[in-house]
Amino acid sequence: MHTDKTIFITGATGLVGGLLALRALAAGFHLRLLVRGSVNFSAKERIRQVFSFLGMPQEEWGVVRDRVELVPGDVTLRRFGLTIDAWQQAAENLQAVFHAAAYTGFDRSQVEKSVAVNIDGTRHVLKFVEQARTARYFHISTAYIVGDSRERIFEEPQNGPFPWKNPYEKTKCLAEQEVHGYCRQKGLNATVFRPAILIGDSRSGRTIRFNNIYNFIRVAHALSRRRSRQPVIIEAKATARLNIVPVDFAVDTIWDVSQLAQSGGKIFHITNPSPPSFVELVEAYSRILDLNIQCIDPSDRNCPDNPAKGRRIGAAFSEYGEYMFGEPEFDLSRSRALLADYDTRFPSLDEEYYRKILDFAVAKNWGNRQQAPPAIVPKTRETTYAERYFKEFLPAKLHKQLLSNLKNLNGIVAIHFRDMVGPDWMLELRDGMLTAISQNSLVPECTYDTALATFETVARGLARPEQVFFDGDADILGDIEKGLQVITALSEFFRSYPFNPREQLAVPQQ
């Protein structure tokens, strides 16, 4: 038992940080966790809920909570938003600092958030480590800091610039560069871990993030329930490999390596020694779901321009599309040298495992974050925004061909605000034009179900509706295939015609 030793962790309400916290508790350590509160939950309640979701029984929380100290702060703020005294006190008597907090979104509209969390957050943690002079520092990076490179990537600092695919790759690379530079300058010792694509626990399928390959699995699962024999067509290079790693293996490896003194000052890849090809993944889910899924590689000259009629689903998760055409090869020399059984302990990614992560995702409704039961909500800035959007802004767009790529878009879609009682808004689209706006007078083919505040971020062009869906902040009810087709096509509309009224939206007097 290490009852006299304390570990500081950022990102403990996330997947990796939360599992690291549980691993440290099981080893007998005290924890000091930097945790933000939220509108609905205190920091302590958030931690308790995350630990419970990650598998900690309720009765065990009562046993370990005295070894969990919460520091209410924000990694994006100088000194985490703490007073100097509180900041200095948080840095006292630490054995190690694990920086696991990160913004993992790929959306290019969220660049500022990526920079604030991944780069500025790392700078703030480095200053904290300097304050806690005796603590070892462990930085959670990503294997994908080199972007679209196809070369063999070694466990060494990477300086770039690289052809990054998205803000996540770029900001994590720049953050890692901050670590190496600051540690050289200040004489600090940092160990960097670069995990690949993290997916569900190898034993239970458990995760709290249903992104990356889950987007493909979710759409395929929805289509399988429609019992159509029409093939599902996805644009991907069949031989491209996906470096997917069960999260329990990644966290166990991070923990085991961190306990070895010889890991100090080194970089370790945590990647799949034999990553599956995309076609292997497709074939597995074709069998599991009894679905005919076909890979079409548009870069292949022998690929037909107009393949057999089928349902194309690639556009629904375009942010991850580039990962379906190949990735670098990740060297594992250091990880294998320190952990001789690295390859043999890596879990088998067979059909049973793929079924396991699917079953868990379905059981958890793909992480869809349902709100409290709807209530009659008084007039607020958000409700005023929604009313003005549907009553003032959209009517001015009726019967206009605003975007050429929407000419083939037809259907009726409903917008439902899950956090209020009231009629849904119905939008009728004909040949890419908005032809009718009403409330409950039409029969929708699908319903986009989200919260008022989330809808505002979409309508302002600050978030893409399909990504909000995959992030669990919205749901599609009814015909999910039609819903994805509509919201993916409408992404360009929201970006091209954001509703951001110049005047402040006043809250009506009650």
C-alpha positions as CSV (number, residue, x, y, z in Angstrom):
1,M,0.0,0.0,0.0
2,H,1.3,3.4,-1.0
3,T,-0.8,5.4,1.5
4,D,1.9,8.0,1.9
5,K,2.1,8.7,-1.9
6,T,-0.2,10.9,-3.9
7,I,-0.7,11.0,-7.7
8,F,-2.2,14.1,-9.5
9,I,-4.3,13.4,-12.6
10,T,-6.0,15.7,-15.1
11,G,-8.8,14.4,-17.3
12,A,-10.1,11.9,-14.7
13,T,-13.7,12.4,-16.0
14,G,-12.5,11.0,-19.3
15,L,-11.8,7.5,-20.4
16,V,-8.0,7.2,-20.0
17,G,-7.8,9.5,-17.0
18,G,-10.7,7.8,-15.3
19,L,-9.2,4.3,-15.8
20,L,-5.8,5.5,-14.7
21,A,-7.4,6.8,-11.5
22,L,-9.1,3.5,-10.8
23,R,-5.8,1.7,-11.5
24,A,-4.0,3.9,-9.0
25,L,-6.7,3.5,-6.4
26,A,-6.4,-0.3,-6.8
27,A,-2.7,0.0,-6.2
28,G,-3.3,1.8,-2.9
29,F,-2.3,5.4,-3.9
30,H,-4.0,8.6,-2.9
31,L,-5.4,10.7,-5.7
32,R,-5.5,14.4,-6.3
33,L,-7.8,15.0,-9.3
34,L,-8.2,18.2,-11.2
35,V,-12.0,18.2,-12.0
36,R,-14.3,20.8,-13.4
37,G,-17.8,21.0,-12.1
38,S,-20.7,21.3,-14.5
39,V,-24.1,23.1,-14.7
40,N,-25.9,20.1,-13.2
41,F,-23.2,18.2,-11.2
42,S,-20.5,19.1,-8.7
43,A,-17.0,17.9,-9.3
44,K,-17.4,15.1,-6.7
45,E,-20.7,13.9,-8.3
46,R,-19.0,13.9,-11.8
47,I,-16.2,11.7,-10.5
48,R,-18.5,9.3,-8.7
49,Q,-20.6,8.9,-11.9
50,V,-17.5,8.4,-14.1
51,F,-16.0,5.8,-11.7
52,S,-19.4,4.0,-11.6
53,F,-19.7,4.0,-15.4
54,L,-16.2,2.6,-15.7
55,G,-17.1,-0.3,-13.5
56,M,-16.6,0.7,-9.8
57,P,-19.4,-0.7,-7.6
58,Q,-21.2,1.9,-5.6
59,E,-20.2,0.3,-2.3
60,E,-16.5,0.5,-3.3
61,W,-16.7,4.3,-3.7
62,G,-17.6,4.5,0.0
63,V,-14.4,2.6,0.8
64,V,-12.0,4.7,-1.4
65,R,-13.4,8.2,-1.4
66,D,-11.2,9.2,1.5
67,R,-8.2,8.6,-0.7
68,V,-9.7,10.9,-3.5
69,E,-9.0,14.6,-3.1
70,L,-10.7,16.8,-5.7
71,V,-9.2,20.1,-6.9
72,P,-12.0,22.1,-8.6
73,G,-10.2,23.7,-11.5
74,D,-9.8,24.0,-15.3
75,V,-6.7,22.9,-17.2
76,T,-7.3,25.7,-19.8
77,L,-6.8,28.5,-17.2
78,R,-3.6,29.9,-15.7
79,R,-2.9,28.1,-12.4
80,F,-6.0,26.1,-13.3
81,G,-8.1,29.0,-12.1
82,L,-6.9,28.5,-8.5
83,T,-5.5,31.1,-6.1
84,I,-1.7,31.0,-5.7
85,D,-2.0,29.3,-2.3
86,A,-4.4,26.7,-3.6
87,W,-2.3,26.0,-6.6
88,Q,0.9,25.6,-4.5
89,Q,-0.9,23.4,-2.1
90,A,-2.2,21.1,-4.9
91,A,1.4,20.6,-6.0
92,E,2.7,19.5,-2.6
93,N,3.9,16.0,-1.8
94,L,3.2,14.5,-5.3
95,Q,4.9,11.4,-6.5
96,A,3.6,11.7,-10.1
97,V,1.5,13.9,-12.4
98,F,-0.5,12.2,-15.2
99,H,-1.8,14.7,-17.8
100,A,-4.7,12.9,-19.6
101,A,-7.0,15.8,-20.2
102,A,-7.5,16.4,-23.9
103,Y,-10.0,17.7,-26.4
104,T,-10.3,14.8,-28.9
105,G,-12.8,16.3,-31.4
106,F,-11.8,16.5,-35.1
107,D,-14.2,19.3,-36.1
108,R,-12.2,22.2,-37.7
109,S,-14.8,24.6,-36.3
110,Q,-13.5,23.8,-32.8
111,V,-9.9,24.8,-33.4
112,E,-9.9,27.3,-30.5
113,K,-11.1,24.6,-28.1
114,S,-8.4,22.2,-29.4
115,V,-5.7,24.8,-28.8
116,A,-7.1,25.8,-25.4
117,V,-7.2,22.3,-24.0
118,N,-4.4,20.5,-25.8
119,I,-1.7,23.2,-26.1
120,D,-2.5,25.8,-23.4
121,G,-3.6,23.1,-21.0
122,T,-0.3,21.3,-21.5
123,R,1.6,24.6,-20.8
124,H,-0.3,25.1,-17.6
125,V,0.3,21.5,-16.5
126,L,4.1,21.9,-17.2
127,K,4.3,24.9,-14.9
128,F,2.4,22.9,-12.3
129,V,5.0,20.1,-12.6
130,E,7.8,22.6,-12.2
131,Q,6.1,23.7,-9.0
132,A,5.8,20.1,-7.8
133,R,9.5,19.6,-8.3
134,T,9.7,16.0,-7.0
135,A,7.0,14.6,-9.2
136,R,7.5,12.5,-12.3
137,Y,5.6,13.7,-15.3
138,F,3.6,11.4,-17.6
139,H,2.1,13.0,-20.7
140,I,-0.7,11.2,-22.7
141,S,-0.2,12.1,-26.4
142,T,-1.3,10.2,-29.5
143,A,0.3,8.0,-32.1
144,Y,-1.1,10.3,-34.8
145,I,1.0,13.4,-34.3
146,V,2.6,12.9,-37.7
147,G,-0.7,13.3,-39.7
148,D,-1.0,11.8,-43.1
149,S,2.6,10.3,-43.1
150,R,3.0,6.8,-44.5
151,E,6.5,6.3,-43.1
152,R,7.6,4.3,-40.2
153,I,7.3,6.4,-37.0
154,F,9.8,5.9,-34.3
155,E,9.5,6.6,-30.5
156,E,11.4,9.8,-30.8
157,P,10.4,13.5,-30.7
158,Q,8.6,14.6,-34.0
159,N,9.1,18.2,-34.9
160,G,6.9,18.7,-38.0
161,P,5.2,20.4,-39.5
162,F,3.3,17.5,-40.9
163,P,0.2,17.0,-43.2
164,W,-2.1,16.9,-40.2
165,K,-5.6,15.6,-41.0
166,N,-7.4,17.6,-38.3
167,P,-6.9,20.0,-35.4
168,Y,-6.6,17.2,-32.9
169,E,-3.5,15.7,-34.6
170,K,-1.9,19.2,-34.9
171,T,-2.6,20.4,-31.4
172,K,-1.4,17.1,-29.8
173,C,1.8,17.3,-31.8
174,L,2.4,20.9,-30.8
175,A,1.6,20.0,-27.2
176,E,4.2,17.2,-27.3
177,Q,6.7,19.7,-28.7
178,E,5.9,22.0,-25.7
179,V,6.7,19.1,-23.3
180,H,10.1,18.3,-24.8
181,G,11.1,22.0,-25.1
182,Y,10.0,22.9,-21.6
183,C,11.5,19.9,-20.0
184,R,14.9,20.6,-21.6
185,Q,14.7,24.2,-20.5
186,K,13.7,23.5,-16.9
187,G,15.5,20.2,-16.4
188,L,12.3,18.2,-15.9
189,N,11.8,14.6,-16.7
190,A,8.8,13.6,-18.9
191,T,7.6,10.3,-20.1
192,V,5.3,10.5,-23.2
193,F,2.8,7.8,-24.1
194,R,1.4,7.7,-27.7
195,P,-1.7,5.4,-27.8
196,A,-3.4,4.7,-31.1
197,I,-7.2,4.5,-31.7
198,L,-8.7,3.5,-28.4
199,I,-11.9,1.4,-28.3
200,G,-13.8,-0.7,-25.8
201,D,-12.4,-2.8,-23.0
202,S,-11.2,-6.2,-24.3
203,R,-13.2,-8.1,-21.6
204,S,-16.5,-6.1,-21.3
205,G,-16.5,-3.8,-24.4
206,R,-16.9,-0.9,-21.9
207,T,-16.0,2.6,-23.0
208,I,-17.4,6.1,-22.5
209,R,-16.6,7.5,-25.9
210,F,-18.4,6.1,-29.0
211,N,-16.5,7.8,-31.7
212,N,-13.9,6.7,-34.4
213,I,-14.9,3.3,-35.7
214,Y,-18.0,3.3,-33.6
215,N,-19.5,5.8,-36.1
216,F,-19.2,3.1,-38.8
217,I,-20.5,0.4,-36.5
218,R,-23.5,2.5,-35.4
219,V,-24.7,3.3,-38.9
220,A,-24.2,-0.3,-40.1
221,H,-26.2,-1.5,-37.0
222,A,-29.0,0.9,-37.8
223,L,-29.2,-0.2,-41.4
224,S,-29.1,-3.9,-40.4
225,R,-32.4,-3.4,-38.6
226,R,-34.2,-2.3,-41.8
227,R,-33.8,-5.8,-43.2
228,S,-33.0,-4.5,-46.7
229,R,-30.8,-6.7,-48.9
230,Q,-29.4,-3.7,-50.7
231,P,-25.6,-3.5,-50.2
232,V,-24.1,-0.9,-48.0
233,I,-21.3,0.9,-49.8
234,I,-18.4,2.6,-47.9
235,E,-15.5,4.4,-49.5
236,A,-12.3,2.9,-48.0
237,K,-9.1,1.2,-49.0
238,A,-9.8,-2.5,-48.2
239,T,-6.2,-3.2,-47.3
240,A,-5.8,-0.1,-45.2
241,R,-5.0,-1.0,-41.6
242,L,-6.7,0.5,-38.5
243,N,-4.5,0.7,-35.5
244,I,-7.2,0.0,-32.9
245,V,-6.3,-0.7,-29.3
246,P,-8.6,-1.9,-26.4
247,V,-8.5,0.8,-23.8
248,D,-7.8,-1.6,-20.9
249,F,-4.6,-2.7,-22.7
250,A,-3.5,0.9,-23.2
251,V,-4.1,2.0,-19.6
252,D,-2.5,-1.1,-18.2
253,T,0.6,-0.5,-20.3
254,I,0.7,3.2,-19.3
255,W,0.5,2.2,-15.7
256,D,3.0,-0.6,-15.8
257,V,5.6,1.5,-17.7
258,S,5.1,4.4,-15.4
259,Q,6.1,2.3,-12.4
260,L,9.5,1.5,-13.9
261,A,12.3,4.0,-13.2
262,Q,13.9,3.4,-16.6
263,S,10.9,4.8,-18.4
264,G,11.8,8.4,-17.5
265,G,12.5,10.8,-20.3
266,K,11.4,8.3,-23.0
267,I,8.5,8.1,-25.5
268,F,6.4,4.9,-25.8
269,H,4.0,3.9,-28.6
270,I,1.0,2.0,-27.4
271,T,-0.2,0.6,-30.7
272,N,-1.5,-2.7,-32.1
273,P,1.4,-4.9,-33.2
274,S,-0.8,-6.5,-35.8
275,P,-3.5,-4.0,-36.7
276,P,-6.5,-5.4,-38.7
277,S,-7.2,-4.2,-42.2
278,F,-10.4,-2.3,-42.8
279,V,-11.8,-5.2,-44.9
280,E,-11.3,-7.5,-41.9
281,L,-13.4,-5.2,-39.8
282,V,-16.0,-4.9,-42.6
283,E,-16.2,-8.7,-43.1
284,A,-16.6,-9.2,-39.3
285,Y,-19.5,-6.8,-39.1
286,S,-21.1,-8.1,-42.3
287,R,-21.3,-11.5,-40.5
288,I,-22.4,-10.1,-37.1
289,L,-25.1,-7.9,-38.6
290,D,-26.0,-10.1,-41.6
291,L,-25.4,-7.1,-43.8
292,N,-23.8,-6.9,-47.2
293,I,-21.1,-4.2,-46.8
294,Q,-18.8,-3.4,-49.7
295,C,-15.6,-1.3,-49.8
296,I,-15.2,1.0,-52.7
297,D,-11.8,2.7,-53.2
298,P,-12.3,5.7,-55.5
299,S,-8.5,6.0,-55.9
300,D,-8.4,2.6,-57.5
301,R,-8.5,2.9,-61.3
302,N,-10.2,-0.4,-61.5
303,C,-12.9,0.7,-59.2
304,P,-16.2,1.3,-61.1
305,D,-17.4,4.9,-61.2
306,N,-21.0,3.7,-60.6
307,P,-20.9,0.6,-58.5
308,A,-24.0,-1.6,-58.0
309,K,-26.9,0.3,-56.5
310,G,-26.5,0.6,-52.7
311,R,-26.6,2.8,-49.7
312,R,-23.5,4.9,-49.4
313,I,-22.7,5.7,-45.8
314,G,-19.2,7.2,-45.9
315,A,-20.3,10.9,-45.8
316,A,-21.9,10.4,-42.4
317,F,-18.5,10.1,-40.8
318,S,-16.3,12.1,-43.2
319,E,-14.1,13.3,-40.4
320,Y,-12.7,9.8,-40.0
321,G,-12.7,9.0,-43.7
322,E,-9.0,9.7,-44.1
323,Y,-8.1,7.0,-41.6
324,M,-9.8,4.5,-43.9
325,F,-7.2,4.8,-46.6
326,G,-4.0,4.0,-44.6
327,E,-1.8,5.1,-41.8
328,P,1.8,5.1,-40.7
329,E,3.6,2.1,-39.3
330,F,4.4,2.7,-35.6
331,D,7.7,1.4,-34.2
332,L,7.4,-0.4,-30.9
333,S,11.1,-1.0,-30.0
334,R,11.0,0.9,-26.7
335,S,7.7,-0.5,-25.5
336,R,8.8,-4.1,-26.4
337,A,12.2,-3.5,-24.7
338,L,10.6,-2.4,-21.4
339,L,7.7,-4.9,-21.6
340,A,9.0,-8.2,-23.0
341,D,5.5,-9.6,-23.2
342,Y,4.0,-6.6,-25.0
343,D,2.9,-8.6,-28.1
344,T,1.7,-11.7,-26.3
345,R,-0.4,-9.8,-23.8
346,F,-2.1,-7.7,-26.5
347,P,-5.8,-8.9,-26.7
348,S,-7.2,-10.8,-29.6
349,L,-9.4,-8.7,-31.8
350,D,-11.6,-11.4,-33.1
351,E,-15.3,-11.5,-34.1
352,E,-16.2,-12.2,-30.5
353,Y,-14.6,-9.0,-29.4
354,Y,-16.2,-7.0,-32.2
355,R,-19.6,-8.3,-31.1
356,K,-18.8,-7.4,-27.5
357,I,-18.1,-3.7,-28.3
358,L,-21.3,-3.6,-30.4
359,D,-23.4,-5.1,-27.6
360,F,-22.0,-2.6,-25.1
361,A,-22.6,0.4,-27.4
362,V,-26.2,-0.7,-28.1
363,A,-26.8,-1.3,-24.3
364,K,-25.6,2.3,-23.7
365,N,-27.5,3.8,-26.6
366,W,-24.2,4.8,-28.2
367,G,-23.5,7.2,-25.4
368,N,-26.5,9.4,-26.2
369,R,-26.7,11.9,-23.4
370,Q,-30.4,12.1,-22.7
371,Q,-31.5,15.1,-20.7
372,A,-33.9,15.1,-17.8
373,P,-37.6,14.5,-18.6
374,P,-38.9,17.4,-20.6
375,A,-40.6,20.2,-18.9
376,I,-42.5,23.3,-19.9
377,V,-39.6,25.6,-20.1
378,P,-40.0,29.4,-19.5
379,K,-38.8,31.8,-22.1
380,T,-35.0,31.9,-22.1
381,R,-32.4,33.2,-24.4
382,E,-32.3,29.7,-26.1
383,T,-36.0,29.4,-26.6
384,T,-36.1,32.9,-28.0
385,Y,-33.3,32.0,-30.3
386,A,-35.1,28.9,-31.6
387,E,-38.4,30.7,-32.1
388,R,-36.6,33.5,-34.1
389,Y,-34.8,30.8,-36.1
390,F,-37.9,29.0,-37.2
391,K,-40.3,32.0,-37.4
392,E,-38.0,34.8,-38.8
393,F,-34.8,33.4,-40.2
394,L,-35.8,30.2,-42.1
395,P,-39.0,31.6,-43.7
396,A,-36.7,34.0,-45.6
397,K,-35.0,30.9,-47.2
398,L,-38.3,29.3,-48.5
399,H,-38.4,28.2,-52.1
400,K,-34.8,29.2,-52.8
401,Q,-32.1,26.9,-54.3
402,L,-29.4,28.0,-51.9
403,L,-26.8,25.3,-52.4
404,S,-26.3,23.3,-55.6
405,N,-25.2,20.2,-53.8
406,L,-28.6,19.9,-52.2
407,K,-30.7,19.5,-55.4
408,N,-31.4,15.9,-54.8
409,L,-32.4,16.3,-51.2
410,N,-36.1,15.5,-50.5
411,G,-37.9,14.6,-47.3
412,I,-39.6,15.8,-44.1
413,V,-37.5,16.1,-41.0
414,A,-38.6,17.1,-37.6
415,I,-36.6,19.0,-35.0
416,H,-37.4,18.0,-31.4
417,F,-36.1,19.8,-28.4
418,R,-35.7,17.1,-25.8
419,D,-35.6,19.5,-22.8
420,M,-38.9,21.2,-23.3
421,V,-42.5,20.2,-23.9
422,G,-44.0,21.6,-27.1
423,P,-44.7,20.8,-30.8
424,D,-41.8,19.8,-33.0
425,W,-40.7,21.9,-35.9
426,M,-41.3,20.3,-39.3
427,L,-39.1,21.1,-42.3
428,E,-40.1,19.9,-45.8
429,L,-37.4,19.7,-48.4
430,R,-38.1,19.3,-52.1
431,D,-35.3,19.2,-54.7
432,G,-33.0,20.8,-52.2
433,M,-35.3,23.7,-51.4
434,L,-37.1,24.4,-48.1
435,T,-40.8,24.4,-49.1
436,A,-42.6,24.4,-45.8
437,I,-42.1,25.1,-42.1
438,S,-44.7,24.1,-39.6
439,Q,-45.3,22.6,-36.2
440,N,-46.8,19.1,-36.1
441,S,-48.8,19.4,-39.3
442,L,-46.6,17.1,-41.3
443,V,-45.5,13.5,-40.9
444,P,-41.7,13.3,-40.6
445,E,-39.6,10.6,-42.0
446,C,-37.0,11.2,-39.2
447,T,-36.6,13.4,-36.2
448,Y,-33.5,15.2,-35.1
449,D,-33.6,15.1,-31.3
450,T,-31.4,17.4,-29.3
451,A,-31.3,20.1,-26.6
452,L,-32.1,23.7,-27.2
453,A,-28.5,24.9,-26.5
454,T,-27.0,22.2,-28.7
455,F,-29.3,23.2,-31.6
456,E,-28.1,26.8,-31.3
457,T,-24.4,25.7,-31.7
458,V,-25.4,23.9,-34.9
459,A,-27.6,26.7,-36.3
460,R,-24.8,29.2,-35.6
461,G,-22.5,27.1,-37.7
462,L,-20.3,26.2,-34.7
463,A,-20.8,22.5,-34.8
464,R,-21.8,20.0,-37.5
465,P,-25.2,18.3,-36.9
466,E,-23.8,14.8,-37.9
467,Q,-20.9,15.2,-35.5
468,V,-23.2,16.3,-32.7
469,F,-25.1,13.1,-33.4
470,F,-22.0,10.9,-33.2
471,D,-20.8,12.7,-30.1
472,G,-24.0,11.7,-28.3
473,D,-25.5,15.1,-28.0
474,A,-28.3,14.4,-30.4
475,D,-30.2,11.4,-31.6
476,I,-32.0,10.5,-34.9
477,L,-35.4,8.9,-34.5
478,G,-37.2,7.0,-37.2
479,D,-35.3,6.4,-40.5
480,I,-31.7,6.9,-39.4
481,E,-30.4,6.4,-42.9
482,K,-32.6,9.3,-44.2
483,G,-31.8,11.3,-41.1
484,L,-28.0,11.0,-41.7
485,Q,-28.4,11.9,-45.3
486,V,-30.4,15.0,-44.5
487,I,-28.2,16.3,-41.6
488,T,-25.0,15.6,-43.4
489,A,-26.2,17.5,-46.5
490,L,-27.5,20.4,-44.3
491,S,-24.1,20.8,-42.7
492,E,-23.1,23.0,-45.6
493,F,-26.3,25.1,-45.2
494,F,-25.6,25.7,-41.5
495,R,-22.0,26.8,-42.3
496,S,-23.0,29.0,-45.2
497,Y,-26.0,30.5,-43.5
498,P,-25.4,30.7,-39.8
499,F,-28.0,32.5,-37.7
500,N,-26.1,34.8,-35.3
501,P,-28.3,37.9,-34.7
502,R,-26.3,41.0,-34.2
503,E,-28.5,42.3,-31.4
504,Q,-28.4,40.6,-28.0
505,L,-31.3,38.2,-27.6
506,A,-33.2,39.6,-24.7
507,V,-35.0,37.2,-22.3
508,P,-38.7,38.1,-22.3
509,Q,-40.2,39.3,-19.1
510,Q,-42.3,36.7,-17.4
